[in-house]
């Protein structure tokens, strides 16, 4: 019984339905009660009034202004049955003394009320039997010569009492039946919710493939189930990416460590010349630098996962950021004897996070320099177009194959590594660029042709230019 009446979601739906239904049913029952009571009242009053009019017609006056009762006529009527629609009649003189009465009164008499009650319906009783009566004066030449009283049994009101008791008894029974019916249909209606609960309880970090079956009806529960499934898809994809990222990071970190360990083991096997020691130690230092750079980029990626709350909105000068990036890599530009072409027709300002935009552009410049062959060319331009600033960086380097274009933004992914072992990298640069672009609502478009070159386009929304 406790579980039956517990306020579960199903019971709450049924209870709320019963509350609203009980108010409506109560209003209907009250209306029925008053309509029936009013109709019975009107019926009794009309019957009494009709009988009164008939008996007034049986009264006449003589030459002495004394009223005469046509006894034969009114007694011939059906007044002798006390059980079938009984009507009681009494006549009084002007002194309120009883003159005559209907035979069905036997030894009993109706009560004659004061004149203030004349022509009014009054509830009374006869031998503990409820009656309704009316009394009126008999007037001749403007003078009261007598009174007539007509009464009728209120047995018809038993119908009103029976109806009242029936409504009072049936009201709680109807509510209980409605509650059970509402609870049954509420249970069927929220069955998809139970399915969601059962399915979600089976989902763990090791079992993310389970999905909630979609209901047949495309209602709110269908949308809820669909949204939960989409959420599970995103969670599963995120966890898979994290697993892959962890696996790739572990591999990439172990590789330089293994190389340094092997180099050190070779050095201690036998004495070496100073030049050999210097060469091997320099190699190890380079690997440490590469390892340090990789760790910095991994920390950047981890930091950007929750960076959304810390984005600054400030006016930044794009021209200066590009020139600073070129200055940072000036040594590599000179060593590869690259030609750098810039096209800034004006000063370009926008509202964004200066530090994050600098990382994006710096990584793109680094990639363009790294993958451009010696004596190659890198061109950078800025153009205002469609309420946005378009940034272009183009090189004539090794390019990217069509098969690799969809993977190039993945962490630790590097295109065509086997054919270009001389180009060192971690495969994190473009992954960082893509995440930051998503964070800052910057659209990035990459086009590339193998052995011809790569062009990257950034579209900065010009929401609040300086």
N, C-alpha and C positions, 0 to 999 in steps of 0.2 A: 504493500500500500504506500510505503514511503516513496519508492521509486515511481509509482504511478502518478503521485501528486507532486513530485519534485518539479521545480521550475526549470526544466531543461528548455532548450530552444524550441523544441516541438510543443511542450506544454505552454510556454509563453505565447506562442502563436495561437494555440487553441484558447487560452485564457483571454487574450485580447479580443479574439473573435467573439467569445461568449459575453464579455463586457458590453461590446457594441450591440450584440444581438439582444441581450437582456433588456437594454434600454429601449430598443425598438419594440420588442414583444410587450414590455410593460406598457408602453404608450398605446399600442394596439388594444391590449386587454382593457385598459382604462377607458378608451374610446368606446369599445363594445359595451362595457358595463353601463356607461352613462347614456349611450344611445338606447339600449334596451330599457333601462330604467325610465328614461324620458318617454319612450313609446308606450310603456305600460301605464305610466301616469296619465298620459294623454288619453289612452283608451278608456281608463276607469272614469276619468273626469267627463269625457264625452258621453259615456253610458249614463252616468248620474244626471248630467244635464238633460239628456234626452228623456229620461224617466220623469224628471221634474217638470219638463214642459208638457208631457202627456197628462200628468196629474193636475196641473194647473188648468188644463182644458176641461177637466171633470168638475170644476168648481163653478157655480153660478150664484147669483143673489136674487132674493125675492123682493116684494114690494116694501118690505120693512127693512131693507138693506142688510138682511141677514143672509150670509152665504150658505148655499146648499151644496152638499156633496152628492154627486151622481154615483151612489154606492154600487149599483148593479153593474155599471160600466167598468169601474176600476177594479172591482173585486173579480170580475169575469176574466181579467188578465191573469197571466201565470205568475201569481205571487205565492203560490202554495208550496213550491219546491225550495227548500232551504239549502239544498246541496248544489243545485245547478244554477249558477249565476244568480244568487238570491238578491232581491231588491226589497228594501224595507221602507214603508211609508207611514207617516203619522200626520194627522191634522189637529190643529189647535185653534181655539177661539182667540179673540183679541185679549183675553185675560190670561192667555197661555195655559188654558185648561184643555186637557186631551179630549178630543171629540171622537176620533176614530183612528184605527190603525190597521195595517195589513195583517192578515191572519197568521203569516209566518213569524210574527213577533211573539205569538203566544202570550205568556204572562210578562214578557220583557218589554221595556220601553226604551226608545232612543232618548238621548239627552238633548234638551232644547237649550241652546246657548244664548247669551245676551245678544241684543240687536246689533251690536258691533260686528258680530260674526255673520250677519245676513249676507246671502249671495257669495259666500266664500266657502271653498272646500276645506273641511276640517277633518283631521284624523281623530277617530274616537275608537271605542270598543264596546262590544255587546257580549256579555257573558265571557269575557276574555278573548273574544274573537275580534281581530282588528277590522275596523270599518272606516270608510270615508263617506262623509255626509255633507249635505248642503241644505240650508234652510232659507226660506224666502217668505216674505209677507204677502198676504192676500189683501189687496187694496180695492176699495169701492168708493168712488167719488172722493178720492184723495184721502181716505181714512182707512187705517189698518183695521180690518175686520177679522183677521185670523193669520195662521201660519201653517205652512206645509214643510215637512222635513222628509228628505229622500236620502237613503243610505245604501251603500253597496259594499259587499264583502271585499276585502283586499287579498283574497286568495291568489289573484293573478300575480301578486308580488312575491309569491313563493318561487315563481320562475326567476325573478331577479336574485333572490337569495341562493337558489340552486346554481344559477349562472355564476354568482360571486364565489361560492365555494368551489365550483368546478375550475374557475380561472385560478384561484389561489392554490389549489392542489396541483393543477396541471403545469403551473409556471415553473416550479423547481424541477419537475420531471422533464419538461421540455428542455430546460437548460442543461440538465445532466446528459440527456440524449444528444443534444447539440454539441456538448463538450466532447463526448466520445467520438461523434462523427467528425468534428473539426480536428481532433487529435489524430484520428486515423488518416484523414486526407493531408494534414500537416506533415505527418510522418512520411507519407508518399512523396509530398512535394519537396521535402528537404533530404530525401534519400541521397541525392548527389553530394550533399554536405557530408553525410556519413561516409560516402565513398572517398571523398577528399580526405577525411580524417584517417580512414584506414590506409589509404595509399600513402599519405604523407608520413605515417608512422613507420612505413617500410623503407623510407628514403634515408639513407645514411651517406657518409662520405665515401663509402666503398660501394654504394649502390645508388648511383645518380641517374641510371638509365630508366628507372620506373617513371611512368607518366600517368596522370589522372585521366580515366576514361571520360570522354566528353558526353554530356547528357544529350538525349535525342532532341529535346526542345531547346532552341537557341534563345534562351532567356538570360537573366542576370547570372544564374548559376553556371550557365554555359560559358559566359564571358569570364567569370571568376576562374573556372577550371582552365580555360584557355590561357588566361594571364599567368596562372600559377605554373602551367607547363612551359610557357615562354620564360618565366623566371628561372625555372629549373634548367632550361636549355642554356641560359646565360651563365648560371652558376656552374654548370657542368663544363661549359667552354672555358670559363675563367680558371677553374681548377685544373683542367687539362693543360691550359697555357702555363699555369704556374708550375705544374709538374714538369712540363717540357722545358720551361725556363730554368728550373732548378737543375734538371738533368744537364742541360746545355752549359749552364754556368759552372757546374761541377767539373764537366769535361774540359771547358776552356781554362779553368783555374788549375786543373791538374796538369795540363799539357806543359806550360812553362816551368812548373815545379819539377816535373819529371825530366825536362831538358836540363835544367840547372843541376839536378841531382846527378844525372849521367855525366855532365861535364865535370863536376867536382870529383866524382869517382874516378874518372880518367886521369885527372890531375894528380891524385894521391897514389896512383899505382906505381909511379916511378918518378924520379927527379926530372924536371923540365927546365928548359932554358927560360931566361927572363922574358923573352919575346913571347914564348908559348903561354907562360903564366899571364902576361898582360893581355894577350889575345883572348884567352878563355875567360878571364875575369871581366874583361870588357863585354864579352858576349853575355855573361851572366847578369851584368849590370843592365844591359839592354833588355834582357828578359824580365828583370825586376821592374824596370820602367814600364814595360808593356803590361805586366801584371798589375802594377799600381794604377795605370790608366784604365784598365778593365774594371778594377774595383771601384774607381771613381765613377765610371759610367753605370755600374750596377747600383751604386748608392743613389745616383741621379734618378734611375728608373724607379727605385723603391720610394724615393722622396716624392716623385710626381704622382704616385698612386693616390695620395691624399692632398695634392697640391691645390685642388679646386677651391678650398676655403681660403687659401692664402694668396690668390691672384691679386696683383696690384693693378690699379687703373691709373696710368700716368701718361703724359704726353711724351712720346719718344720720337727721336729724329733718326729715320731709317738710313739716310745717307751716311751719317756718322757711324752707325752700327756696322754697315758694310765695309767702310774704310778701315775701321778698327779691326775687323776680321781679317782683311787683306794684310794689314800690318802685322798681325800675329803670325801669319804664315809666310812672311816675306822671305825668310831663309829658304824654305822649301821651294818657293816660287823662283828664287834666284838659282838654286841648285839644279832645278829642272829646266831653267831658262824658258819659263812659260810667258806667254803674252797675255796680259790681263786687260780687258777692255770694259770700261764702265760707261753707262749711258744714263745720266741723271739730268733731265732737262730742267728740273727745278728742285726746291727743297720739299721733302716729303715727310709729313708728320702724321701720327695716328695715336689713338688712345689704346694702350695695352700694357703688358708687363715687360719692362725694358730688359730685365735679366733673362727671362724665358725666350723672348724674341732673339736676343743676342745668341743664345745657345743654338736655336734653330738655324740661324743664318751662318753661324760659325761652323756648325757641323756640315752644312751643305757646301760651304767654301772648302772645307777640309777634304770632303769626298771628291769634289771636282778637281782639286789639285792632285790628290792621291791617285786617281784613276785616269789622269791625262798623261799622255806620253811626253817625253822630253821634247822641248821646242813646240809644244802644243799651245792651244789657245783656250782661254776661259773668258766668257763674256757675261757681264752682269748688267741688268737694266731695271729701271723702275718706271711704271706707266700708270697714270690715273685713268680708270675705265669703269663705267657703270657704278659710280658711287663706291668704288673700291680701289685699292692700290695693288697693282699686279707686280710681283717680283719675279724676275726670270734669271736663272743661272744656267749657262749652257757650256758644255765642254766637248772636245773632239777626241775623247779618250776611248777606252776599251769597249764601252757600251754594255748593255744588258740584254740577254736573249728574251724572247717573248715568253718562254716557259718560266723564267725566273721573275718576271715583273710582278706577279701576284704574291710572290713570297718575299719580296725584297724588304718589306717593312717588318718582317718577323725578327725576333731577337736572335742574335748570333748567326743569322743567315747571311752568307756571303756568296755572291754569284761568281761561278767559273773560277774557283780558287785554284784548281789544279793547273790551269793554263797560265796563271799569273801568280806564282809562288813568291815573286819578289815584292808584291804589294801586301804589306802587313795591315792587319786590322782586327777588330773584335766582332764585327757584325752587329754592333749596338747603335751606331750613329743614326741610321735612318729610323730605327725603332724608336729612339728618343725623339727624333724630329716628328714622327707621326703622332706620338702620344701628346707632345706639346701642342701640335697643331689642333688636335681634337680638343685639348683643354682650352685653348684660346679661340676656338671657333674659326680657325684659319683653314681654308680649303687648300689641299696640296694635290698637284697633278704631276705625275712623272711619266715622261715619254723617253724611250731609248731604243737605239738600234745597235745591234752587236757590231763592234769594230768601227763604228761611225761616231758615236757619242751619245750623251745624255742631256736632256733638258728637264729642269725642275721648275714648276711654276707655283708660286704661293699667292693666294688671293686674300689680302687683308681687308676685312670689312671696315669701311670708313664711317663708323658710327658717329664719332665726335671729333672731327679734324680740328686742328689748332687754327 
